[in-house]
Amino acid sequence: MANTNITKKLTLVSLVLMIFTSVYGFNNIPRSFYKMGYAAIPWFIFAAITFFVPFALMVAEFGSAFKEEKGGIYSWMEKSIGPKFAFIGTFMWYFSYITWMVNVASSMWVPVSNAIFGEDTTQSWTVFTLHGPQVLGVLGIVWIVIVTYTSTKGLDKIKKVTSLGGTAVLLLNVFLWIGAIAVLIGNHGHLAQPITGLHSFTQTPNPIYAGDIIASLAFVVYALFAYGGLEAVGGLVDVTEKPEKTFPKGILLSAAIISVGYSLGILLIGIFTNWVSVMGIKNVNLGNASYIVMANLGYSLGTAFGASHAAAAALGAGVARFIGVSMFLALSGAFFTLMFSPLKQLIEGTPKKLWPGKISETKNGMPVYAMWIQAAIVCVIIALIAFGGSTMATFFNILVSMTNVAMTIPYIFITLAFPYFKKKVEINKPFIVYKTPLSANIWTWIVVLTVGLANFFSIIQPALEGDRQTTIWSVAGPIIFSAAAWFMYSRYEKKQYIEKPRQKKIS
């Protein structure tokens, strides 16, 4: 029986693939190149040094110290500072993943369309009397039900999908690296996007960002989003093989691969993509930038080695189909991890009496009832957006604006808990990186200031461009989410106070 349990534990490779799938988004590379060109690289390096790597080390210390806890980030903050602080931070963090699921469940059919047709045809899809967004909405609801049903069967089922997703992302990047180097060799060292000194890495070819320091500083939030998701695997410590050693190694190895991968990927795109002629044209946007870049890689491979225009174009369409399949598998892997991991941390870490009915109960190691409630909420929101017309679409845009800032603020909560965690000598810490209180405090404030200032510039940028509504809702989001969490926990505290025997309360 013991051997059976061991085989079900996450190994280092499985853990790294799960982290890689949850954090690393291939789309972030071509989208960053579209936004900033080579000028995105310094911001990714800056975000890695001042946020991702130090935060990853904090997560590794937390995870190894609380390897027996099932509550993930809630347990970390609760045992370091207190339960109300922990619940507010965890609730805000969890709600952002609800919005992520709503958004991705409908949009992930774009890569499916690219895989089948070589381009995005989703707006013209029809099924019976349904068309466009309605079809995507129905497909999204079906997808949520399938993923939820599969995930409730246990971690083994999820490991298979996440490993496949992680492998797909890895192959996609390998293709980018090998393909870009091949184009470089075929073009005798000529870069499609020339590097003319340091200037190329400090000024963007994108006229929207050129000369706008506020917009450039706001891009840091985009880099933070690209590195986001590491804390979501915090709840996997208890299902990791030899967690006190394997979990920190997995975190550190993943952080190194992801940090280098983003910067190198942006640099490689410039080998075969000229920003003005490929990314600067009218029909390119954030939604299709990845497919245009990779189709251009296929076309550039053909032309670099003497293929005809028709053959090179066919190769480009083939690559677009390949990225469609790969992105679908990658998004599927992320979905299967994020469908249960954030909820697992929220439910298992918090007091059971905070949740009514069977919500806190688990089966196969999963909070099954809570997962189906989560699926119902996500499906209802998807249906409202798909069938609600322009009014509901506007509502969702506001919801996304509210969540964008709220998604990174929990990093501040987790980071602020770290110095308190370090001071508690009663907590066994088998893995230590920050040896002194001073080093822990310095890196805590570096991370907090990075996230805080990035969010500040992200919030004020829309207002400076005349879009006050986005700025207002970006501020309102964290306030509403934290207020909801505070209200829920205050009700729980009041209920606990009433239920306690009077004599015990007095004593």
C-alpha positions in Angstrom: 0.0 0.0 0.0 2.9 2.4 0.8 4.4 1.8 -2.6 1.1 2.7 -4.3 1.0 6.0 -2.4 4.6 6.8 -3.4 3.9 6.3 -7.1 1.0 8.8 -6.9 3.3 11.5 -5.5 4.7 14.2 -7.7 8.3 13.7 -8.7 10.7 16.5 -9.5 10.0 16.2 -13.2 6.2 16.1 -12.8 6.4 19.1 -10.4 8.5 21.2 -12.8 6.2 20.4 -15.7 3.2 21.3 -13.6 4.8 24.6 -12.5 6.0 25.3 -16.0 2.5 24.7 -17.4 0.9 26.9 -14.8 3.3 29.8 -15.0 5.0 29.9 -18.5 2.7 31.3 -21.2 4.2 31.0 -24.7 1.7 33.7 -25.8 3.5 36.2 -23.5 6.6 36.0 -25.8 5.1 37.2 -29.2 2.7 39.5 -27.4 5.5 41.1 -25.5 7.4 41.5 -28.8 4.3 43.0 -30.4 4.0 45.5 -27.5 7.6 46.5 -27.0 9.9 44.7 -29.4 13.4 44.0 -28.0 12.6 46.7 -25.3 10.5 44.1 -23.5 13.6 42.1 -22.5 15.0 44.6 -19.9 11.6 44.8 -18.3 11.3 41.0 -18.1 14.8 40.8 -16.6 13.9 43.6 -14.2 10.7 41.8 -13.1 12.6 38.5 -12.7 15.3 40.1 -10.5 13.0 42.2 -8.4 10.0 39.9 -8.2 10.0 36.4 -9.7 13.2 34.9 -8.4 13.1 36.4 -4.9 9.3 35.6 -4.7 10.0 32.0 -5.9 12.6 31.6 -3.1 10.1 32.8 -0.6 7.5 30.4 -1.9 10.2 27.6 -1.7 10.9 28.5 2.0 7.2 28.6 2.8 6.4 25.4 1.0 9.2 23.3 2.6 8.3 24.7 6.1 4.6 23.9 5.7 5.0 20.7 3.7 2.3 18.9 5.8 -0.2 21.7 5.3 -2.9 21.4 2.6 -4.0 25.0 2.6 -1.1 26.4 0.5 -0.8 30.2 0.6 -3.6 30.5 3.2 -1.7 28.3 5.6 1.5 30.3 5.0 -0.1 33.6 5.8 -2.4 32.3 8.6 0.5 30.8 10.5 2.7 33.8 9.9 0.3 36.7 10.6 -3.3 35.7 11.2 -6.4 34.1 9.7 -8.3 37.2 8.6 -5.3 38.6 6.8 -4.7 35.2 5.2 -8.4 34.8 4.1 -8.6 38.3 2.5 -5.4 37.7 0.5 -6.3 34.2 -0.5 -9.9 35.2 -1.5 -8.7 38.0 -3.8 -6.2 35.6 -5.3 -8.7 32.9 -5.9 -11.4 35.2 -7.5 -8.9 36.2 -10.2 -8.7 32.6 -11.3 -12.5 32.5 -11.7 -12.2 35.3 -14.3 -9.2 33.6 -15.9 -11.3 30.4 -16.4 -14.3 32.4 -17.8 -12.0 34.2 -20.3 -9.9 31.2 -21.4 -12.8 28.7 -21.6 -14.3 30.7 -24.5 -11.0 32.0 -26.1 -9.2 28.6 -26.2 -11.1 27.7 -29.3 -9.1 30.2 -31.3 -6.1 27.9 -31.3 -8.4 25.0 -32.2 -9.5 27.0 -35.3 -5.9 27.7 -36.2 -5.1 24.0 -35.8 -8.0 23.0 -38.2 -8.2 25.9 -40.7 -4.8 27.6 -40.3 -6.5 30.8 -39.2 -9.1 32.2 -36.7 -12.6 31.5 -38.1 -14.4 31.4 -34.7 -16.5 34.5 -35.4 -18.2 32.6 -38.4 -18.9 29.4 -36.5 -22.5 28.3 -36.5 -24.4 25.4 -34.8 -28.1 25.3 -35.4 -29.3 28.8 -34.6 -26.3 29.7 -32.6 -23.4 31.7 -34.0 -20.1 33.3 -33.2 -19.7 34.1 -29.4 -22.7 31.9 -28.6 -21.1 28.9 -30.1 -17.9 29.7 -28.2 -19.9 30.1 -25.0 -21.5 26.7 -25.4 -18.1 25.1 -26.1 -16.7 26.8 -23.1 -19.4 25.5 -20.8 -19.0 21.9 -22.2 -15.2 22.3 -21.6 -15.7 23.4 -18.0 -17.9 20.4 -17.3 -15.4 18.0 -18.9 -12.4 19.4 -17.0 -14.3 19.5 -13.7 -15.5 15.9 -14.1 -12.0 14.6 -15.0 -10.3 16.6 -12.2 -12.6 15.2 -9.5 -11.3 11.7 -10.3 -8.0 12.6 -8.6 -4.4 13.9 -9.2 -3.4 11.0 -11.4 -5.8 12.1 -14.1 -4.6 15.7 -13.9 -0.9 14.7 -14.0 -1.4 13.1 -17.4 -3.0 16.2 -18.9 -0.6 18.7 -17.3 2.5 16.6 -18.3 1.1 16.6 -21.9 0.5 20.3 -21.7 4.0 21.0 -20.3 5.6 18.9 -23.0 3.6 20.7 -25.7 4.8 24.1 -24.5 8.4 22.7 -24.3 8.2 21.5 -27.9 6.8 24.8 -29.0 9.7 26.6 -27.5 12.2 24.1 -28.9 10.7 24.7 -32.3 11.0 28.5 -31.9 14.7 28.2 -30.8 15.8 25.7 -33.5 13.7 27.5 -36.2 15.1 30.9 -35.3 18.7 29.7 -35.3 18.1 27.9 -38.6 16.7 31.2 -40.1 19.7 33.1 -38.7 22.1 30.6 -40.4 20.1 30.6 -43.7 20.2 34.4 -43.8 23.9 34.4 -43.0 23.5 36.2 -39.6 21.1 38.9 -40.8 18.4 39.8 -38.3 14.9 40.7 -39.5 14.7 43.2 -36.6 18.1 44.8 -36.5 20.0 45.4 -33.2 21.7 48.9 -33.4 23.2 49.0 -30.0 21.7 49.6 -26.6 19.1 51.8 -28.2 17.3 48.7 -29.6 16.7 47.4 -26.0 15.5 50.7 -24.5 13.2 52.2 -27.1 10.2 50.3 -28.6 9.3 50.4 -32.3 5.6 50.4 -31.2 4.3 54.0 -31.6 1.8 53.4 -28.8 4.6 53.0 -26.3 7.4 55.0 -27.9 8.4 58.0 -25.7 5.7 57.2 -23.1 7.5 56.4 -19.9 4.3 55.7 -18.0 3.2 53.2 -20.6 6.6 51.5 -20.4 6.5 51.3 -16.6 2.9 49.9 -16.8 4.4 47.1 -19.0 6.0 45.8 -15.8 2.6 44.6 -14.7 2.3 42.6 -17.9 5.7 41.0 -17.1 4.4 40.3 -13.6 1.3 38.6 -15.1 3.6 36.5 -17.3 5.4 35.3 -14.2 2.2 34.8 -12.2 0.8 31.5 -11.1 3.8 30.1 -9.1 1.9 30.4 -5.8 -1.0 28.3 -7.3 1.2 25.2 -6.9 1.8 25.9 -3.2 -1.1 23.5 -2.4 0.8 20.7 -4.0 3.5 20.4 -1.3 1.6 17.7 0.5 1.4 15.6 -2.7 5.0 16.0 -3.6 7.6 13.2 -3.1 10.1 14.2 -0.4 8.6 17.7 -0.4 11.3 19.4 1.9 13.9 18.7 -0.9 11.8 18.2 -4.1 9.6 21.2 -3.8 12.3 23.9 -3.4 14.3 22.3 -6.2 11.2 22.3 -8.4 10.5 25.9 -7.7 14.1 27.1 -8.3 14.6 25.0 -11.5 11.3 26.3 -12.9 12.1 29.9 -12.0 15.4 29.7 -13.8 13.9 28.0 -16.9 11.0 30.5 -17.1 13.1 33.6 -16.5 15.6 32.8 -19.2 13.0 31.4 -21.5 11.0 34.6 -21.8 13.9 36.9 -22.5 15.6 34.5 -24.9 12.3 33.9 -26.7 11.7 37.6 -27.4 15.3 37.9 -28.7 14.8 34.9 -31.0 11.6 36.4 -32.5 13.6 39.4 -33.8 15.7 37.0 -35.9 12.9 36.3 -38.3 10.3 39.1 -37.5 10.6 42.7 -38.5 8.3 44.7 -36.3 7.2 47.3 -38.8 6.5 44.9 -41.7 5.0 42.0 -39.7 3.7 43.4 -36.4 3.0 47.0 -37.3 0.3 46.2 -39.9 -3.4 47.0 -39.3 -4.9 43.5 -38.6 -2.3 42.4 -36.0 -3.5 42.5 -32.4 -2.8 40.8 -29.1 -5.3 38.0 -29.9 -3.5 36.8 -33.1 0.1 38.0 -32.5 1.3 34.5 -31.6 -0.1 32.9 -34.7 1.2 35.6 -37.0 4.7 35.4 -35.5 4.9 31.6 -35.7 3.4 31.5 -39.2 6.1 34.1 -40.2 8.7 31.7 -38.7 7.5 29.0 -41.1 7.5 31.4 -44.0 11.0 32.7 -43.1 12.4 29.1 -42.8 11.2 28.5 -46.3 12.6 31.7 -47.9 15.9 31.4 -45.9 16.6 28.1 -47.7 15.4 29.0 -51.2 11.8 27.8 -51.2 9.3 29.4 -53.5 6.8 31.9 -52.2 4.0 29.3 -52.5 6.0 26.7 -50.6 7.1 29.1 -47.9 3.5 30.3 -47.5 2.3 26.6 -47.2 5.0 26.0 -44.6 3.8 29.1 -42.6 0.2 27.8 -42.6 1.5 24.4 -41.4 3.3 26.1 -38.5 0.2 28.0 -37.7 -1.7 24.7 -37.4 1.1 23.3 -35.2 1.0 26.2 -32.8 -2.8 25.9 -32.7 -2.5 22.2 -31.5 0.3 23.1 -29.1 -1.5 26.1 -27.5 -4.6 24.1 -27.0 -2.7 21.4 -25.2 -0.8 24.0 -23.1 -4.1 25.8 -22.1 -5.6 22.4 -21.3 -2.7 21.6 -19.0 -3.0 24.9 -17.3 -6.8 24.5 -17.0 -6.5 21.1 -15.3 -4.0 22.5 -12.7 -5.8 25.7 -12.0 -9.3 24.1 -11.9 -8.4 22.5 -8.6 -5.2 23.9 -7.1 -6.4 27.5 -6.1 -9.7 26.1 -4.8 -7.9 23.4 -2.9 -5.9 25.9 -1.1 -8.9 28.1 -0.4 -11.1 25.3 0.9 -8.6 23.1 2.7 -6.7 25.9 4.3 -9.6 27.9 5.8 -11.8 26.8 8.7 -14.4 24.3 7.7 -17.2 26.1 9.5 -16.6 29.1 7.2 -18.1 27.1 4.4 -21.8 25.9 4.4 -22.9 22.3 3.7 -20.6 19.9 2.0 -18.4 22.5 0.4 -15.4 21.7 2.5 -15.6 17.9 2.0 -13.1 16.1 -0.2 -13.1 13.0 -2.3 -10.0 11.5 -4.1 -8.1 14.3 -2.4 -10.1 16.9 -4.2 -12.8 19.3 -2.9 -15.3 17.8 -5.3 -18.5 19.6 -4.1 -16.7 23.0 -4.2 -15.3 22.2 -7.7 -18.8 21.6 -9.0 -20.1 24.8 -7.4 -17.1 26.6 -9.0 -17.9 25.1 -12.4 -21.5 26.2 -12.0 -20.5 29.8 -11.3 -18.0 29.9 -14.2 -20.7 28.4 -16.6 -23.3 30.9 -15.6 -20.9 33.8 -16.2 -19.9 32.4 -19.6 -23.6 32.0 -20.5 -24.4 35.5 -19.5 -21.6 36.9 -21.6 -22.3 34.7 -24.6 -26.0 35.3 -24.7 -26.3 38.6 -22.9 -25.5 40.8 -25.9 -23.3 43.9 -25.7 -24.3 44.8 -22.2 -22.9 41.6 -20.7 -19.8 42.0 -22.9 -19.2 45.4 -21.3 -19.8 43.9 -17.9 -17.1 41.3 -18.5 -14.6 43.9 -19.7 -15.2 45.7 -16.4 -14.8 42.4 -14.5 -11.5 41.8 -16.2 -10.4 45.4 -15.3 -11.3 44.8 -11.7 -9.3 41.5 -11.6 -6.2 42.6 -13.4 -4.8 44.5 -10.4 -6.4 42.2 -7.9 -4.5 39.3 -9.4 -1.1 40.7 -8.4 -2.0 42.3 -5.1 -2.1 38.9 -3.3 1.6 38.7 -4.1 2.0 41.7 -1.7 0.0 39.8 1.0 2.2 36.7 0.7 5.4 38.7 0.6 4.5 40.8 3.6 3.9 37.6 5.6 7.4 36.4 4.9 9.3 38.5 7.5 6.8 37.4 10.2 7.3 33.8 9.1 11.1 34.2 9.4 10.8 35.6 13.0 8.8 32.6 14.2 11.5 30.3 15.6 8.9 27.7 16.5 8.3 26.9 12.8 10.8 24.3 11.5 12.5 25.6 8.3 14.3 22.8 6.5 15.1 25.0 3.5 16.5 28.5 4.1 17.8 31.0 1.4 17.4 34.3 3.3 19.9 33.7 6.1 19.4 37.0 8.1 16.3 39.1 9.0 17.9 42.0 7.2 18.1 40.1 3.9 14.5 38.9 4.3 13.3 42.4 5.0 15.2 44.0 2.1 13.9 41.5 -0.5 10.4 41.7 1.0 10.3 45.5 0.3 11.9 45.1 -3.1 9.2 42.7 -4.2 6.4 44.8 -2.5 7.6 48.0 -4.2 8.0 46.4 -7.6 4.4 45.0 -7.5 3.0 48.1 -5.9 4.6 50.7 -8.3 3.8 48.5 -11.3 0.2 48.4 -10.4 0.2 52.2 -9.7 1.4 53.0 -13.2 -0.9 50.3 -14.7 -3.9 52.0 -12.9 -3.1 55.6 -13.9 -2.1 54.9 -17.5 -5.7 54.4 -18.8 -6.9 57.6 -17.1 -4.0 59.6 -18.6 -5.2 58.3 -22.0 -8.8 59.3 -21.3 -10.2 55.9 -20.2 -11.2 56.8 -16.6 -13.6 53.9 -16.3 -10.9 51.3 -16.5 -8.8 53.2 -13.9 -11.8 53.4 -11.5 -12.7 49.7 -11.8 -9.0 48.7 -11.5 -9.0 50.4 -8.1 -12.5 49.2 -7.2 -11.7 45.6 -7.9 -9.3 45.0 -5.0 -11.5 47.1 -2.7 -14.7 45.0 -3.6 -12.9 41.6 -3.4 -11.2 42.5 -0.1 -14.4 43.9 1.4 -16.3 40.7 0.4 -13.6 38.5 2.1 -13.6 40.7 5.2 -17.4 40.4 5.4 -17.3 36.6 5.0 -14.7 36.2 7.7 -16.3 38.7 10.1 -19.5 36.7 9.8 -17.6 33.5 10.7 -15.9 35.2 13.6 -19.3 36.4 14.9 -20.8 33.0 14.5 -17.9 31.4 16.4 -18.3 34.0 19.2 -22.0 33.2 19.6 -21.4 29.4 19.6 -18.7 29.5 22.3 -19.9 28.7 25.8 -20.1 31.8 27.9 -17.9 30.5 30.7 -15.2 29.5 28.2 -15.4 33.0 26.7 -15.0 34.6 30.1 -12.1 32.4 31.0 
